[in-house]
Each structure stands twice: as C-alpha cells, then as structure tokens.
Amino acid sequence: MTRSPATASAATDLDIAAVARMTGVTSRTLRHYDAIGLLAPAWTGADGRRHYGRAELLRLQHILVLRELGTALDRIAAIVDSDDPTITLAHLRDHLAGLTAERDRYARLAATVARTIDSLQKGTPMTNEEILDGFEHEHYEPEARERWGDDAVDRSNERWAALGKDGQQRHLDTHREVVEALGAAIRVGFAPESDEVQEIVARHYQWVSLFWTPNAETYRGLTQMYVDDERFRMNYDEVAPGAAALLRDAAAIYAKRELT
C-alpha cells in the first residue's frame, strides 16, 4: 500500500535509484514490479520517484532470492503474497537450503577448475572422474521429483548410472552439439518447420528419450519449459538468442508430425 512521506521511516527509506544501485535491479524492472502488483513502493514523491521502506526491501529480497532460484514471476507473486509469517519463514528456510546447495555445488566446480588449471600448468595427470567432478545432474533432482514424479526420476537415474562415465560424457557432448546446431540455425535464419531444424529436433527428442520417452503433449511441455525457465533458456540462448524458442516452436511441429 502506498504511504505518504510523513508515515515512512526516513532512516530506512531508499529511493528507486538507490535500490537499483544496491541490488543491480534496473529502475525499469522495479517500475514493472509495481505495475504488475509484485512490489509497490512505500510511497511516491511529488516528483514521481518511488521510495521503499524496510517492509518493501524485505519483500524485494524474497523476490530476488526466488529469481535466483529460477522461479517464474507468477509463482513468485503467489509465494510472497502469503500473509502468514509461518509460511513465509518456511519458504525462506527452503530458499536458504537451495542457495546453500548451489553454493556448495559452485565451490566444488571451482575446485575442479582450479585442479584442471594446476594440471595443465604442471603437466600432472587427472582422471576422467576428476575432470568431470561436480558436473552431475543431482542438484536438479528435488525439483525434478516434484515436477515429474519419483518413478520417472528413479528410472532416469538408473539409466544415467548405467551409461558409465564415457557414456555420460557422450550424452553431454550430444546435447552440446544440439545446442550449437540450434545456434547455427538461428544465425542462418532457418524456420522451425525447415528440414534442417526438424532434423535437430529429432536428435534432441532422441537425446531426451534415452531417459524418458515423452509423448506429443509432454514433449511440447518440456520445450516450453526451456523457454519459461531462465536456467534452461540461458543454456540454449548462450549460443544465439532465440535458440530455446526455436527449439520449442520446432518441437511443436515435430510433435504433431511424429508423435500423434
């Protein structure tokens, strides 16, 4: 709710420029959050400048944590709008656990990279296990279980383990080749229905099907998630902006042609 300056705390209030500077969130984004009802300012000055108090900054912290965890904006709104302090604290504890797990994972990856640098500089050997240490997919497992169910995840884990280290690396290489091919298709300007892109999608579907064989509906849903979830979208769009959307659009065509 908007307050007047008289009822706001001067000791804690920050204007929109200060909040943007401290958080890295642009003023445009903060104004968008206000427009969609996600984060209203404490009060707005006569000059139109938004100001934020302690309650708004705490809400913004919650929003930013959820963003870091890849939560969609509509889901963020549902979480932060809870008026029950007990529920809010429970969510924050869950977020803390997720962030701590990510911190530990990145620390492990950093250690692997540091060992690799040392190995290359000194000419000392590294085993395949040491080279790939920290790149397992387990950090997505709790979310995957919630989204797809325990049976699907258990089967996927069994198939992954059965590949062995060499097979796992080939699987990772195949996905990288798919991503790079999508990027090349974007740069050339191939349409989703083109033979070239449909061939890429067919390879992607085969790659997915090693662990789980989606039908037309679930394959469309999976590739839509690649666009909606920033973590997946960045994985594809790093080679060329729009690669995730190209995969989604082409997958819809592939699903209609091949899976129905």
GUSEZA-88363 format. One line per 5 residues: number of its first residue (from 1); their letters; for each residue z, x, y of N, C-alpha, C. Coordinates in Angstrom, 2 decimals, m for minus. Example, Ala and Ser with C-alpha at 12.3 -4.5 7.8 and 13.67 -1.06 7.14 Angstrom:
1> AS> 7.80/13.19/m5.69/7.80/12.30/m4.50/7.80/13.20/m3.30 ~ 7.08/12.85/m2.25/7.14/13.67/m1.06/7.87/12.90/0.03
//
This chain:
1> MTRSP> 0.00/0.85/m1.19/0.00/0.00/0.00/0.00/0.88/1.23 ~ m0.79/0.52/2.25/m0.86/1.30/3.47/0.39/1.11/4.30 ~ 0.94/2.24/4.80/2.12/2.19/5.64/1.77/2.70/7.03 ~ 2.62/2.39/7.96/2.44/2.91/9.30/3.10/4.26/9.40 ~ 2.73/5.10/10.37/3.35/6.41/10.52/4.85/6.31/10.71
6> ATASA> 5.33/5.23/11.29/6.75/5.09/11.57/7.58/5.03/10.30 ~ 6.97/4.52/9.21/7.74/4.38/7.96/7.45/5.49/6.98 ~ 6.55/6.41/7.33/6.21/7.51/6.45/7.12/8.70/6.72 ~ 7.28/9.56/5.76/8.13/10.73/5.92/7.32/11.89/6.45 ~ 7.64/12.33/7.64/6.90/13.42/8.26/7.05/14.72/7.48
11> ATDLD> 8.16/14.85/6.75/8.42/16.09/6.02/7.49/16.26/4.83 ~ 7.04/15.17/4.25/6.22/15.27/3.04/4.78/14.84/3.25 ~ 4.47/14.15/4.32/3.12/13.65/4.51/2.12/14.79/4.73 ~ 0.97/14.65/4.10/m0.14/15.58/4.31/m1.37/14.76/4.68 ~ m2.18/15.28/5.59/m3.40/14.55/5.88/m4.46/14.91/4.85
16> IAAVA> m5.56/14.20/4.87/m6.57/14.32/3.82/m7.14/15.72/3.74 ~ m7.26/16.39/4.88/m7.80/17.76/4.87/m6.85/18.71/4.16 ~ m5.54/18.54/4.40/m4.55/19.40/3.74/m4.53/19.16/2.24 ~ m4.62/17.89/1.83/m4.64/17.58/0.40/m5.87/18.18/m0.26 ~ m7.01/18.06/0.40/m8.25/18.63/m0.14/m8.13/20.14/m0.28
21> RMTGV> m7.53/20.78/0.72/m7.38/22.23/0.70/m6.43/22.68/m0.41 ~ m5.37/21.95/m0.63/m4.36/22.34/m1.62/m4.79/22.07/m3.05 ~ m5.63/21.06/m3.26/m5.99/20.64/m4.61/m7.40/21.05/m5.04 ~ m8.26/21.30/m4.07/m9.65/21.55/m4.40/m10.45/20.28/m4.59 ~ m9.80/19.13/m4.44/m10.49/17.84/m4.49/m11.10/17.58/m3.11
26> TSRTL> m12.36/17.25/m3.06/m13.01/17.08/m1.77/m12.51/15.83/m1.05 ~ m12.62/15.85/0.28/m12.25/14.67/1.06/m13.10/13.47/0.64 ~ m14.35/13.73/0.30/m15.22/12.65/m0.14/m14.68/12.00/m1.41 ~ m14.20/12.82/m2.35/m13.63/12.28/m3.58/m12.37/11.48/m3.30 ~ m11.52/11.99/m2.41/m10.29/11.26/m2.06/m10.63/9.91/m1.42
31> RHYDA> m11.64/9.89/m0.59/m12.06/8.61/0.02/m12.61/7.67/m1.06 ~ m13.31/8.24/m2.04/m13.82/7.42/m3.15/m12.67/6.83/m3.95 ~ m11.65/7.64/m4.22/m10.48/7.14/m4.94/m9.83/5.98/m4.19 ~ m9.82/6.08/m2.88/m9.26/4.99/m2.07/m10.14/3.75/m2.20 ~ m11.45/3.94/m2.13/m12.38/2.81/m2.16/m12.31/2.04/m3.48
36> IGLLA> m12.06/2.75/m4.58/m12.03/2.06/m5.88/m10.61/1.64/m6.28 ~ m9.64/1.87/m5.37/m8.27/1.44/m5.62/m7.48/2.37/m6.52 ~ m7.96/3.58/m6.72/m7.26/4.52/m7.59/m6.15/5.25/m6.86 ~ m6.40/5.61/m5.60/m5.39/6.34/m4.82/m5.52/5.96/m3.35 ~ m4.67/5.05/m2.91/m4.66/4.66/m1.50/m3.77/5.63/m0.72
41> PAWTG> m4.08/5.91/0.54/m3.20/6.76/1.34/m1.92/6.03/1.70 ~ m0.91/6.80/2.10/0.34/6.19/2.57/0.09/5.42/3.86 ~ m0.70/6.02/4.71/m1.06/5.35/5.97/m2.30/6.01/6.53 ~ m2.95/5.33/7.43/m4.17/5.81/8.06/m3.97/5.84/9.57 ~ m4.27/6.98/10.17/m4.08/7.13/11.61/m5.12/6.37/12.41
46> ADGRR> m4.86/6.32/13.72/m5.79/5.62/14.62/m7.17/6.27/14.60 ~ m7.20/7.56/14.26/m8.48/8.27/14.19/m9.18/8.08/12.84 ~ m8.58/7.28/11.95/m9.17/7.03/10.64/m8.80/8.05/9.58 ~ m8.00/9.04/9.94/m7.62/10.09/8.99/m6.53/9.57/8.05 ~ m6.75/9.76/6.76/m5.79/9.32/5.76/m4.64/10.31/5.63
51> HYGRA> m3.44/9.78/5.36/m2.25/10.60/5.17/m1.57/10.20/3.86 ~ m1.01/11.21/3.18/m0.44/11.00/1.85/1.01/11.47/1.81 ~ 1.89/10.61/1.27/3.29/10.95/1.12/3.61/11.41/m0.30 ~ 4.90/11.55/m0.59/5.32/12.07/m1.89/4.83/11.19/m3.04 ~ 4.94/9.88/m2.89/4.52/8.98/m3.97/3.03/9.12/m4.25
56> ELLRL> 2.24/9.25/m3.19/0.79/9.38/m3.37/0.44/10.74/m3.99 ~ 1.18/11.79/m3.59/0.92/13.11/m4.15/1.28/13.16/m5.64 ~ 2.36/12.48/m6.03/2.71/12.41/m7.44/1.64/11.65/m8.22 ~ 1.14/10.58/m7.63/0.08/9.81/m8.30/m1.19/10.68/m8.41 ~ m1.48/11.44/m7.36/m2.65/12.31/m7.39/m2.49/13.38/m8.47
61> QHILV> m1.28/13.94/m8.60/m1.04/14.92/m9.65/m1.36/14.32/m11.02 ~ m0.90/13.08/m11.24/m1.14/12.40/m12.51/m2.65/12.22/m12.73 ~ m3.34/11.81/m11.70/m4.80/11.62/m11.78/m5.49/12.94/m12.14 ~ m5.09/14.02/m11.47/m5.75/15.31/m11.69/m5.46/15.86/m13.08 ~ m4.26/15.64/m13.58/m3.95/16.06/m14.95/m4.85/15.33/m15.94
66> LRELG> m4.98/14.02/m15.74/m5.83/13.23/m16.63/m7.29/13.67/m16.53 ~ m7.73/14.00/m15.34/m9.09/14.52/m15.18/m9.28/15.81/m15.95 ~ m8.28/16.71/m15.87/m8.36/17.98/m16.59/m8.47/17.74/m18.09 ~ m7.87/16.65/m18.56/m7.91/16.34/m19.99/m9.15/15.54/m20.37 ~ m10.05/15.31/m19.39/m11.32/14.66/m19.68/m11.26/13.15/m19.75
71> TALDR> m10.23/12.54/m19.16/m10.08/11.10/m19.21/m11.02/10.43/m18.22 ~ m11.67/9.33/m18.62/m12.58/8.60/m17.74/m11.79/7.91/m16.63 ~ m12.43/7.67/m15.49/m11.73/7.11/m14.33/m11.13/5.74/m14.60 ~ m11.84/4.89/m15.35/m11.28/3.57/m15.61/m10.03/3.66/m16.47 ~ m10.02/4.60/m17.40/m8.85/4.81/m18.23/m7.71/5.41/m17.40
76> IAAIV> m8.06/6.33/m16.49/m7.05/6.91/m15.59/m6.35/5.81/m14.81 ~ m7.14/4.89/m14.26/m6.57/3.80/m13.46/m5.58/2.98/m14.28 ~ m5.93/2.68/m15.52/m5.05/1.88/m16.37/m3.74/2.60/m16.64 ~ m3.81/3.93/m16.77/m2.60/4.71/m17.07/m1.70/4.83/m15.85 ~ m2.27/5.22/m14.71/m1.43/5.48/m13.54/m0.95/4.21/m12.87
81> DSDDP> m1.54/3.07/m13.19/m1.10/1.81/m12.60/0.13/1.23/m13.29 ~ 0.59/1.89/m14.34/1.79/1.39/m15.02/2.99/1.45/m14.09 ~ 3.70/0.33/m13.96/4.89/0.27/m13.11/6.16/0.64/m13.87 ~ 6.04/0.90/m15.16/7.21/1.19/m15.98/7.45/2.70/m15.99 ~ 8.56/3.16/m15.40/8.83/4.61/m15.36/8.91/5.23/m16.74
86> TITLA> 9.39/4.47/m17.71/9.49/4.99/m19.07/8.11/5.30/m19.64 ~ 7.16/4.38/m19.40/5.78/4.59/m19.87/5.15/5.77/m19.14 ~ 5.38/5.84/m17.84/4.83/6.95/m17.06/5.33/8.29/m17.58 ~ 6.64/8.38/m17.84/7.22/9.62/m18.35/6.65/9.96/m19.73 ~ 6.46/8.94/m20.56/5.90/9.18/m21.89/4.48/9.73/m21.78
91> HLRDH> 3.69/9.16/m20.87/2.33/9.66/m20.65/2.37/11.10/m20.16 ~ 3.27/11.41/m19.24/3.35/12.77/m18.69/3.76/13.76/m19.78 ~ 4.65/13.35/m20.66/5.03/14.25/m21.76/3.83/14.51/m22.67 ~ 3.04/13.46/m22.93/1.83/13.63/m23.74/0.86/14.58/m23.05 ~ 0.71/14.41/m21.73/m0.20/15.27/m20.98/0.28/16.72/m21.02
96> LAGLT> 1.60/16.90/m20.89/2.16/18.25/m20.94/1.86/18.90/m22.28 ~ 2.01/18.13/m23.35/1.72/18.67/m24.68/0.25/19.08/m24.78 ~ m0.65/18.23/m24.24/m2.07/18.55/m24.27/m2.41/19.79/m23.47 ~ m1.81/19.92/m22.27/m2.07/21.07/m21.43/m1.50/22.35/m22.06 ~ m0.34/22.22/m22.67/0.26/23.38/m23.32/m0.61/23.86/m24.47
101> AERDR> m1.15/22.91/m25.23/m2.05/23.27/m26.34/m3.30/23.97/m25.81 ~ m3.85/23.46/m24.71/m5.02/24.10/m24.11/m4.69/25.49/m23.60 ~ m3.50/25.64/m22.99/m3.08/26.96/m22.51/m3.03/27.95/m23.66 ~ m2.43/27.52/m24.78/m2.31/28.41/m25.93/m3.68/28.75/m26.50 ~ m4.57/27.74/m26.51/m5.92/27.99/m27.04/m6.66/29.01/m26.19
106> YARLA> m6.58/28.84/m24.86/m7.27/29.79/m23.98/m6.66/31.18/m24.06 ~ m5.33/31.25/m24.25/m4.69/32.56/m24.42/m5.22/33.25/m25.68 ~ m5.42/32.46/m26.72/m5.95/33.01/m27.97/m7.39/33.48/m27.78 ~ m8.19/32.67/m27.08/m9.57/33.07/m26.81/m9.63/34.32/m25.95 ~ m8.74/34.41/m24.94/m8.70/35.59/m24.08/m8.36/36.83/m24.89
111> ATVAR> m7.43/36.68/m25.83/m7.07/37.82/m26.68/m8.26/38.25/m27.54 ~ m9.02/37.28/m28.03/m10.20/37.61/m28.85/m11.23/38.37/m28.02 ~ m11.49/37.90/m26.80/m12.45/38.58/m25.92/m11.97/39.98/m25.58 ~ m10.66/40.12/m25.31/m10.11/41.44/m24.99/m10.29/42.41/m26.16 ~ m10.05/41.92/m27.38/m10.24/42.77/m28.56/m11.70/43.15/m28.73
116> TIDSL> m12.59/42.21/m28.41/m14.02/42.49/m28.52/m14.44/43.58/m27.54 ~ m13.96/43.47/m26.31/m14.26/44.50/m25.30/m13.77/45.86/m25.77 ~ m12.54/45.88/m26.27/m11.96/47.14/m26.75/m12.78/47.70/m27.92 ~ m13.23/46.79/m28.81/m14.02/47.22/m29.96/m15.35/47.82/m29.52 ~ m16.01/47.17/m28.56/m17.30/47.67/m28.09/m17.16/48.99/m27.36
121> QKGTP> m16.08/49.16/m26.62/m15.88/50.40/m25.86/m15.54/51.57/m26.77 ~ m14.74/51.29/m27.80/m14.25/52.37/m28.67/m15.04/52.51/m29.96 ~ m15.92/51.55/m30.22/m16.70/51.60/m31.45/m15.91/51.27/m32.69 ~ m14.78/50.56/m32.52/m13.97/50.19/m33.67/m14.49/48.89/m34.27 ~ m14.37/48.71/m35.59/m14.93/47.51/m36.23/m14.06/46.28/m36.00
126> MTNEE> m14.68/45.13/m36.08/m13.98/43.84/m36.07/m14.52/43.02/m37.23 ~ m13.64/42.30/m37.91/m14.08/41.42/m38.98/m14.71/40.16/m38.37 ~ m15.46/39.43/m39.19/m16.03/38.16/m38.72/m14.93/37.20/m38.27 ~ m13.81/37.20/m39.02/m12.71/36.32/m38.67/m12.14/36.68/m37.30 ~ m12.04/37.98/m37.00/m11.52/38.41/m35.71/m12.48/38.06/m34.58
131> ILDGF> m13.77/38.20/m34.82/m14.77/37.89/m33.79/m14.73/36.42/m33.41 ~ m14.50/35.55/m34.41/m14.54/34.10/m34.17/m13.15/33.49/m34.01 ~ m12.12/34.30/m33.94/m10.76/33.79/m33.82/m10.60/32.97/m32.54 ~ m10.10/31.75/m32.70/m9.84/30.90/m31.53/m10.92/29.89/m31.24 ~ m12.02/29.96/m31.99/m13.14/29.06/m31.71/m13.17/27.85/m32.65
136> EHEHY> m12.08/27.60/m33.37/m12.05/26.46/m34.26/m12.08/25.16/m33.47 ~ m12.40/24.09/m34.17/m12.54/22.79/m33.52/m11.27/21.97/m33.57 ~ m10.15/22.54/m34.11/m8.96/21.73/m34.36/m8.34/21.15/m33.09 ~ m8.58/21.78/m31.92/m7.92/21.28/m30.71/m8.43/19.91/m30.30 ~ m9.57/19.46/m30.88/m10.05/18.11/m30.61/m9.55/17.10/m31.65
141> EPEAR> m8.84/17.60/m32.68/m8.56/16.74/m33.82/m7.73/15.50/m33.49 ~ m6.62/15.61/m32.72/m5.85/14.39/m32.43/m6.70/13.31/m31.75 ~ m7.54/13.72/m30.81/m8.41/12.75/m30.13/m9.43/12.18/m31.11 ~ m9.97/13.03/m31.97/m10.96/12.56/m32.94/m10.34/11.55/m33.90 ~ m9.10/11.80/m34.32/m8.44/10.86/m35.23/m8.24/9.51/m34.57
146> ERWGD> m7.89/9.54/m33.29/m7.70/8.28/m32.57/m9.02/7.54/m32.42 ~ m10.08/8.30/m32.17/m11.39/7.68/m31.88/m12.10/7.23/m33.16 ~ m12.08/8.08/m34.23/m12.91/7.82/m35.39/m12.13/7.45/m36.65 ~ m10.81/7.70/m36.65/m10.01/7.36/m37.82/m9.72/8.57/m38.69 ~ m8.62/8.51/m39.45/m8.18/9.64/m40.25/m9.16/9.99/m41.35
151> DAVDR> m9.73/8.98/m42.03/m10.62/9.25/m43.16/m11.83/10.06/m42.72 ~ m12.44/9.65/m41.61/m13.63/10.35/m41.13/m13.30/11.80/m40.76 ~ m12.16/12.00/m40.10/m11.79/13.35/m39.69/m11.45/14.21/m40.90 ~ m10.75/13.63/m41.87/m10.40/14.40/m43.08/m11.66/14.84/m43.83 ~ m12.63/13.93/m43.94/m13.88/14.29/m44.63/m14.61/15.38/m43.86
156> SNERW> m14.61/15.25/m42.54/m15.27/16.25/m41.70/m14.62/17.62/m41.86 ~ m13.28/17.64/m41.87/m12.57/18.91/m42.03/m12.86/19.55/m43.38 ~ m12.94/18.72/m44.42/m13.23/19.25/m45.76/m14.63/19.87/m45.80 ~ m15.59/19.19/m45.18/m16.95/19.71/m45.19/m17.04/20.99/m44.35 ~ m16.31/21.02/m43.24/m16.30/22.22/m42.39/m15.73/23.41/m43.16
161> AALGK> m14.60/23.19/m43.83/m13.99/24.27/m44.59/m14.89/24.75/m45.71 ~ m15.62/23.80/m46.32/m16.48/24.15/m47.44/m17.67/25.03/m47.02 ~ m18.01/25.02/m45.74/m19.12/25.84/m45.26/m18.81/27.33/m45.34 ~ m17.55/27.68/m45.21/m17.20/29.10/m45.13/m17.55/29.65/m43.76 ~ m17.13/30.87/m43.48/m17.33/31.45/m42.16/m18.81/31.60/m41.81
166> DGQQR> m19.62/32.03/m42.76/m21.04/32.21/m42.47/m21.71/30.86/m42.19 ~ m21.41/29.87/m43.02/m21.99/28.54/m42.80/m21.53/27.92/m41.51 ~ m20.27/28.13/m41.16/m19.76/27.62/m39.90/m20.48/28.26/m38.72 ~ m20.73/29.56/m38.82/m21.44/30.22/m37.73/m22.87/29.71/m37.63 ~ m23.53/29.49/m38.77/m24.90/28.94/m38.73/m24.89/27.55/m38.09
171> HLDTH> m23.87/26.77/m38.41/m23.78/25.44/m37.82/m23.62/25.53/m36.31 ~ m22.78/26.42/m35.84/m22.61/26.62/m34.39/m23.91/27.10/m33.76 ~ m24.63/27.99/m34.45/m25.89/28.50/m33.92/m26.93/27.39/m33.82 ~ m26.94/26.49/m34.80/m27.89/25.37/m34.77/m27.65/24.50/m33.55 ~ m26.38/24.23/m33.27/m26.09/23.40/m32.11/m26.51/24.09/m30.83
176> REVVE> m26.26/25.39/m30.73/m26.69/26.13/m29.55/m28.20/26.05/m29.39 ~ m28.94/26.14/m30.49/m30.41/26.03/m30.42/m30.83/24.65/m29.94 ~ m30.13/23.60/m30.38/m30.43/22.24/m29.92/m30.19/22.12/m28.43 ~ m29.06/22.64/m27.96/m28.73/22.57/m26.54/m29.79/23.31/m25.71 ~ m30.16/24.49/m26.15/m31.16/25.27/m25.41/m32.52/24.58/m25.43
181> ALGAA> m32.86/23.94/m26.52/m34.13/23.22/m26.60/m34.14/22.03/m25.64 ~ m33.01/21.35/m25.53/m32.91/20.25/m24.55/m33.08/20.78/m23.14 ~ m32.46/21.91/m22.85/m32.61/22.50/m21.53/m34.05/22.85/m21.22 ~ m34.74/23.41/m22.22/m36.15/23.74/m22.03/m36.97/22.49/m21.81 ~ m36.66/21.41/m22.53/m37.39/20.15/m22.37/m37.19/19.58/m20.97
186> IRVGF> m35.98/19.72/m20.45/m35.71/19.27/m19.07/m36.56/20.05/m18.09 ~ m36.59/21.36/m18.25/m37.32/22.20/m17.30/m38.83/21.95/m17.35 ~ m39.34/21.67/m18.55/m40.78/21.39/m18.68/m41.12/19.98/m18.21 ~ m40.14/19.06/m18.35/m40.36/17.69/m17.91/m40.76/16.75/m19.02 ~ m40.41/17.08/m20.27/m40.73/16.20/m21.38/m39.92/14.89/m21.29
191> APESD> m40.54/13.79/m21.63/m39.88/12.48/m21.60/m39.09/12.27/m22.90 ~ m38.10/11.38/m22.86/m37.29/11.13/m24.06/m38.11/10.71/m25.27 ~ m39.19/9.96/m25.04/m39.99/9.46/m26.17/m41.04/10.46/m26.65 ~ m41.15/11.62/m26.01/m42.16/12.60/m26.41/m41.87/13.14/m27.80 ~ m42.91/13.59/m28.47/m42.74/14.15/m29.82/m41.80/15.35/m29.79
196> EVQEI> m41.92/16.16/m28.73/m41.11/17.37/m28.65/m39.62/17.04/m28.58 ~ m39.27/16.07/m27.75/m37.86/15.71/m27.61/m37.37/14.96/m28.83 ~ m38.20/14.11/m29.40/m37.79/13.40/m30.61/m37.53/14.37/m31.77 ~ m38.27/15.46/m31.80/m38.02/16.48/m32.83/m36.65/17.14/m32.61 ~ m36.30/17.37/m31.34/m34.99/17.93/m31.02/m33.88/16.98/m31.45
201> VARHY> m34.08/15.68/m31.16/m33.07/14.68/m31.51/m32.91/14.59/m33.03 ~ m34.02/14.66/m33.75/m33.95/14.60/m35.21/m33.12/15.77/m35.74 ~ m33.28/16.93/m35.13/m32.48/18.08/m35.55/m31.01/17.87/m35.19 ~ m30.75/17.29/m34.03/m29.38/17.01/m33.64/m28.74/16.02/m34.60 ~ m29.49/15.00/m34.97/m28.95/14.00/m35.91/m28.62/14.65/m37.25
206> QWVSL> m29.49/15.52/m37.73/m29.22/16.23/m38.98/m27.98/17.11/m38.85 ~ m27.83/17.72/m37.67/m26.66/18.58/m37.41/m25.38/17.76/m37.47 ~ m25.39/16.58/m36.83/m24.22/15.70/m36.87/m23.94/15.23/m38.28 ~ m25.00/14.93/m39.02/m24.86/14.30/m40.33/m24.30/15.22/m41.40 ~ m24.17/16.50/m41.07/m23.55/17.41/m42.02/m22.11/16.99/m42.29
211> FWTPN> m21.47/16.38/m41.28/m20.08/15.97/m41.42/m19.90/14.46/m41.47 ~ m20.80/13.75/m40.84/m20.65/12.29/m40.71/m22.02/11.72/m40.45 ~ m22.42/10.69/m41.20/m23.76/10.12/m41.05/m23.68/8.85/m40.23 ~ m24.00/8.94/m38.94/m23.90/7.75/m38.09/m25.07/6.80/m38.31 ~ m24.79/5.50/m38.10/m25.88/4.53/m38.09/m26.44/4.44/m36.67
216> AETYR> m27.37/3.52/m36.45/m28.02/3.43/m35.15/m27.00/3.20/m34.03 ~ m26.08/2.28/m34.26/m25.11/1.95/m33.22/m24.16/3.11/m32.93 ~ m23.64/3.73/m33.99/m22.67/4.80/m33.76/m23.33/6.07/m33.22 ~ m24.60/6.29/m33.57/m25.29/7.45/m33.01/m25.55/7.25/m31.52 ~ m25.93/6.04/m31.14/m26.09/5.75/m29.70/m24.74/5.91/m28.99
221> GLTQM> m23.67/5.43/m29.63/m22.36/5.56/m29.03/m21.93/7.00/m28.88 ~ m22.23/7.82/m29.88/m21.88/9.24/m29.82/m22.58/9.93/m28.67 ~ m23.88/9.72/m28.55/m24.62/10.40/m27.49/m24.30/9.84/m26.11 ~ m23.88/8.57/m26.04/m23.39/8.03/m24.77/m22.09/8.74/m24.37 ~ m21.25/9.04/m25.36/m20.01/9.76/m25.08/m20.31/11.15/m24.52
226> YVDDE> m21.39/11.77/m24.98/m21.76/13.08/m24.46/m22.02/13.03/m22.95 ~ m22.45/11.88/m22.47/m22.70/11.72/m21.04/m21.42/11.32/m20.31 ~ m20.65/10.41/m20.91/m19.47/9.86/m20.25/m18.32/10.85/m20.18 ~ m18.17/11.68/m21.21/m17.05/12.61/m21.28/m17.49/13.94/m20.67 ~ m16.80/14.33/m19.61/m17.20/15.52/m18.86/m17.21/16.78/m19.73
231> RFRMN> m16.28/16.87/m20.67/m16.22/18.06/m21.53/m17.50/18.22/m22.33 ~ m18.00/17.13/m22.90/m19.23/17.19/m23.69/m20.45/17.33/m22.77 ~ m20.43/16.59/m21.66/m21.58/16.65/m20.75/m21.81/18.07/m20.25 ~ m20.73/18.77/m19.90/m20.87/20.15/m19.41/m21.43/21.06/m20.49 ~ m21.10/20.80/m21.74/m21.59/21.61/m22.84/m23.11/21.55/m22.93
236> YDEVA> m23.68/20.39/m22.63/m25.13/20.23/m22.66/m25.77/20.59/m21.31 ~ m25.15/20.15/m20.24/m25.77/20.33/m18.93/m25.67/21.75/m18.41 ~ m24.93/22.62/m19.11/m24.83/24.01/m18.65/m26.19/24.70/m18.72 ~ m27.06/24.26/m19.61/m28.38/24.89/m19.71/m29.37/24.29/m18.72 ~ m29.18/23.01/m18.40/m30.03/22.32/m17.43/m29.40/20.97/m17.12
241> PGAAA> m29.13/20.68/m15.85/m28.55/19.38/m15.50/m29.43/18.24/m16.02 ~ m28.78/17.29/m16.68/m29.51/16.15/m17.22/m29.80/16.26/m18.70 ~ m29.40/17.39/m19.32/m29.69/17.57/m20.74/m28.94/16.55/m21.60 ~ m27.70/16.26/m21.24/m26.92/15.28/m22.01/m27.55/13.90/m21.91 ~ m27.98/13.54/m20.70/m28.62/12.24/m20.51/m29.95/12.16/m21.26
246> LLRDA> m30.68/13.27/m21.30/m31.94/13.28/m22.05/m31.67/13.05/m23.53 ~ m30.64/13.70/m24.05/m30.29/13.50/m25.46/m29.92/12.04/m25.71 ~ m29.10/11.47/m24.83/m28.70/10.06/m25.01/m29.91/9.14/m25.00 ~ m30.79/9.31/m24.03/m31.94/8.42/m23.91/m32.89/8.58/m25.10 ~ m33.06/9.83/m25.51/m33.94/10.08/m26.65/m33.31/9.58/m27.95
251> AAIYA> m31.99/9.69/m28.05/m31.29/9.22/m29.25/m31.42/7.71/m29.40 ~ m31.42/6.98/m28.29/m31.58/5.53/m28.36/m32.94/5.18/m28.96 ~ m33.96/5.93/m28.58/m35.30/5.71/m29.13/m35.34/6.09/m30.61 ~ m34.75/7.25/m30.91/m34.71/7.71/m32.31/m33.97/6.73/m33.19 ~ m32.83/6.23/m32.70/m32.04/5.29/m33.49/m32.83/4.02/m33.79
256> KRELT> m33.57/3.53/m32.81/m34.35/2.31/m33.01/m35.49/2.53/m33.99 ~ m36.11/3.71/m33.92/m37.25/4.01/m34.79/m36.84/4.36/m36.22 ~ m35.78/5.17/m36.34/m35.46/5.80/m37.62/m34.24/5.24/m38.33 ~ m33.35/4.57/m37.59/m32.06/4.21/m38.18/m31.84/2.70/m38.29 ~ m32.85/1.91/m37.92/m32.70/0.45/m38.02/m33.75/m0.11/m38.98
//
